Amino acid sequence: MSFKTISLSDDAYKILKKAKRSPRESFTEVVRRAVWDEPADTMGEALDLLEAEFGHGKTAVTADELETSRALHARRKARA
């Protein structure tokens, strides 16, 4: 695996750090689960986005994961 060094403003770093679900989660994992696309137009697209966010083959989402997802999506929507 190769690595790249990037620069972030302090506020962007704080956003990324807050998005971590646990102290053990890497910034790479946070970026990989980030949703960059427009909101889903169909239920199939919505399910694909959920699978990407919570992991392939995952059949259940905990209340904490759901709350984290809702908070992250609300922040993204507020910035848009």
Secondary structure, 3 states (H helix, E strand, C coil): CCCCCCCCCHHHHHHHHHCCCCCCCCHHHHHHHCCCCCCCCCHHHHHHHHHHHHCCCCCCCCHHHHHHHHHHHHHHHHHC
